Amino acid sequence: MNTSHKALSRTLLAAALAGAAGLAQAADIKIGIAAALSGGAAQYGASIRNGFQTAADEINAKGGINGDKIVLVIEDEQGKKEEAINVFKKLIFQDKVLMIFGPTLSNSAQAAFPIAQGAKIVGFGTSTTADGITAIGDYIFRNSVTEADVLPVTLQTAIAKAGIKKVAVLYGSDDVFTKSGYDNFKKAIEALNLSVTTTETFAKGDVDFKAQLTKIKAGNPDAVVLSALLAEGAPIMVQARQLGIDVPFIGGNGMNSVKVFDIAKEKADGLYVGSPWSASSATPENTHFIDTYKARFNAMPDQFAAQSYDAMNIVAQALKNTKMTDNLAADRTALRDALTQVSQKGATGDFAFRRAEDKRGKPAGYDAQQTPIISIAQDGKFVITQ
């Protein structure tokens, strides 16, 4: 081989090595998503997945995280505790994701988040609002505002708008979320000196609520306080209207979805809900989110899509301030540490984390620090109360 050929070979080899080095620098950032994509909670899980996909696509289109691409590893936890545990174990130990978003329901989070805490990997809830979720440990985060923060404000607003003096209470007694909602409603009702005409319960999977609603009607309340997931809550509103119960309903986080209009239609009118997000919010961040989501999915987003969209951007901000290594355990902890410092203005408004406490009063995980917006259902949409 002559000198010129040797020089050319060295040049080609150097170029190939440089190209290989460039490729090696780009890596996938695997993020796990445990969402209820089938079963009774799928109406939430599908929106949650869509919100994550919307945000991840935007982030990757802008160059990813310091040149690295976000890859979503999505698993269906079916809204069941046992499946959530299995999905978390798969994502952590088999797929080796950097962190996990989900699961969808508080019941499932109470079961699965201890797995994340034990493995020292971030478990991040975007729809879990029951008491005690972030008390599990310091790797547990959520950007879903707790029922304890939202329900008293929702109740106060409904009282002021509708002149409510006495209420009936109806709640799901066999679910962590709906029972937590009841507990927080009860505290707020007592603090506001409201009279309670009757308290009724139901269970997951129930379809006939006429017995409870008949008792509620007999008490002639000014409003019905309802702690329910959508699968039971929307039919409850339909059957209540059929029985002539035309007073307002005051709902928790489980009722705050545009899908209530698909199920209950006009019977959903008069439903008060609270959330940091509203479709009627005209901030630039929310307008961009809604337009982007509608363009991709040809549907209106809900609170759950907005919260997952914001959550992905919260994590992206933390990742940009995290030096990634080849040590997955160290990277998981570094991300946890960076997350605690994130604040942003997103589709759901101004956001920051606040430290939660465990049952002993010791610092634990991280809750959302946001101000709720109270809306009322009118003519097939949620309208911000004035």
PyMOL commands that set and color helices and strands:
alter all, ss='L'
color gray80, all
select helices_A, chain A and resi 3-25+42-61+81-94+106-119+134-136+147-162+176-191+210-218+230-242+253-255+259-268+284-297+303-320+328-339
alter helices_A, ss='H'
color red, helices_A
select strands_A, chain A and resi 28-35+69-76+99-101+123-125+140-142+166-172+195-202+223-227+249-251+271-275+343-346+349-357+363-369+373-378+381-384
alter strands_A, ss='S'
color yellow, strands_A
deselect
rebuild
show_as cartoon
